[in-house]
Amino acid sequence: MRYEIPFDLELYYLQTKITFPYVFSDSYRKSKEALFWFIIFICLGIFIIIGKGNLGFLFLAFSLFSFYNFYTYNKKYHNLKNDYMSRIKALIDKENEIPKYGIFEFNKDCLVFTDDFSETKTEWNNFQEYKIVKSNLLLMRNKEQGDIVVIGKSEIGEIEFKNVISFVKEKIK
């Protein structure tokens, strides 16, 4: 299967936003874990204090520590996100570095992506996983480093998108 897709700046920006939680999943996970512990500790502390136990104040202290962790991890996550998106915008603003098209070739042994500047061949066993998010197929080679290939339903049409998903399901297990 071969798809030649004209480059769309707005769609590229939206697809980049979709990949962000996967690229910075560690910071996001730490933020969520700290929030979870904050809620647990504050609830335990309140229930123990209501039951006339002084140990509840210790749990309230733990909850403050957990809230501080949540706040710092969450702030770091949002700073990373804002920095990442501003870099993407800066890249988009350099018109001479924007490809005019992208070609996806789904072959039996590899995925080939070609644009004005490069050609990338990736064997199917080099993909860690795939996900479907907001009508976009995310093919993840190394998500922690932002190495995620995205192709959207709006780019190739609904029927072809289903065909691609079926094909990818067979190749990435």
C-alpha positions in Angstrom: 0.0 0.0 0.0 1.4 3.4 -1.0 0.0 6.8 0.1 1.3 10.2 -1.1 0.1 12.8 1.3 0.6 16.6 0.9 2.1 18.2 4.0 -0.5 20.1 6.1 0.9 22.3 8.8 -2.2 22.4 11.0 -2.6 18.6 10.8 1.1 18.2 11.6 0.8 20.4 14.7 -2.3 18.5 15.9 -0.6 15.1 15.4 2.4 16.4 17.3 0.1 17.3 20.2 -1.3 13.8 20.1 2.1 12.2 20.4 3.2 14.4 23.4 1.8 12.3 26.2 3.7 9.2 24.8 7.0 11.1 24.4 6.9 12.5 28.0 5.0 9.6 29.5 7.4 9.3 32.4 6.8 12.8 33.7 3.1 12.4 33.1 3.0 9.1 35.1 5.0 10.6 38.0 2.6 13.5 38.2 -0.4 11.2 38.2 1.2 8.9 40.9 1.9 11.9 43.1 -1.7 13.1 42.8 -3.0 9.6 43.6 -0.9 9.4 46.8 -1.9 12.9 47.8 -5.6 11.9 47.6 -5.0 8.7 49.5 -3.0 10.4 52.3 -5.4 13.3 52.7 -8.4 11.0 52.9 -6.7 8.7 55.4 -5.6 11.6 57.5 -9.1 13.2 57.6 -10.7 9.8 58.5 -8.2 9.1 61.2 -8.6 12.7 62.7 -12.4 12.3 62.6 -12.0 9.1 64.5 -10.0 11.0 67.2 -6.6 9.7 66.2 -3.5 11.9 66.2 -1.9 9.7 63.6 -4.1 11.4 61.1 -1.8 14.5 61.3 1.1 12.4 60.1 -0.9 11.4 57.0 -1.8 15.0 56.4 1.9 15.8 56.5 2.5 13.0 53.9 -0.3 14.4 51.8 1.4 17.9 51.8 4.6 16.2 50.6 2.7 14.3 47.9 1.0 17.5 46.8 4.4 19.2 46.5 5.6 16.3 44.4 2.5 16.5 42.2 2.9 20.2 41.8 6.6 19.9 40.8 6.1 17.0 38.4 3.0 18.6 36.9 4.9 21.9 36.4 7.8 20.1 34.8 5.5 18.2 32.5 3.7 21.4 31.3 7.0 23.2 30.9 8.3 20.3 28.8 5.1 20.4 26.7 5.3 24.1 26.2 8.9 24.0 25.2 8.3 21.0 22.9 5.4 22.7 21.2 7.3 26.0 20.8 10.1 24.1 19.1 7.6 22.5 16.8 6.1 25.9 15.9 9.6 27.3 15.3 10.3 24.3 13.0 7.1 24.9 11.2 7.9 28.6 10.7 11.0 27.7 8.7 9.2 27.3 5.4 12.3 26.1 3.5 12.5 23.1 5.9 8.9 22.0 5.4 8.4 19.0 3.1 5.8 19.4 0.4 4.7 15.8 0.6 5.1 12.6 2.5 4.9 9.1 1.0 4.0 6.1 3.2 4.7 2.7 1.7 3.4 -0.2 3.8 5.5 -3.2 2.5 5.4 -6.8 3.7 8.7 -6.4 5.5 9.0 -2.7 6.4 7.4 0.7 6.4 9.1 3.2 4.1 8.5 6.9 4.6 9.8 9.4 2.1 9.7 13.2 1.9 11.6 15.9 0.2 14.6 15.5 2.4 14.9 11.9 3.4 13.8 8.3 3.1 13.4 6.1 6.2 12.9 2.3 6.1 11.8 0.7 9.3 11.3 -3.1 9.6 8.1 -4.0 11.4 9.9 -5.7 14.3 11.5 -2.4 15.2 8.2 -0.9 16.1 7.5 -1.2 19.9 3.7 -0.8 19.5 0.9 1.0 17.7 -2.0 3.0 19.0 -5.1 4.6 17.5 -5.7 8.0 19.0 -8.3 10.5 17.7 -8.5 8.9 14.3 -4.7 8.8 13.9 -2.5 5.7 13.8 0.6 6.1 15.9 3.5 3.7 15.1 6.0 3.9 17.9 9.6 3.0 17.3 11.1 4.7 20.3 8.4 6.8 22.0 10.6 8.1 24.8 12.7 9.9 22.1 9.7 11.1 20.2 10.3 8.6 17.3 6.6 8.1 16.5 5.2 7.9 13.0 1.6 9.3 12.6 -0.8 8.8 9.8 -4.4 10.1 10.0 -7.7 9.0 8.8 -8.3 12.4 7.3 -5.1 12.0 5.2 -6.0 8.7 3.5 -9.7 8.3 3.9 -11.8 6.0 6.1 -11.6 2.8 4.0 -7.9 3.0 3.5 -7.3 3.9 7.1 -9.1 0.6 8.1 -7.0 -1.3 5.6 -3.8 0.2 7.1 -4.9 -0.7 10.6 -5.6 -4.3 9.6 -2.3 -4.5 7.9 -0.4 -3.0 10.9 -2.2 -5.4 13.3 -0.8 -8.3 11.4 2.7 -6.8 11.4 3.0 -5.4 15.0 2.1 -7.8 17.7 
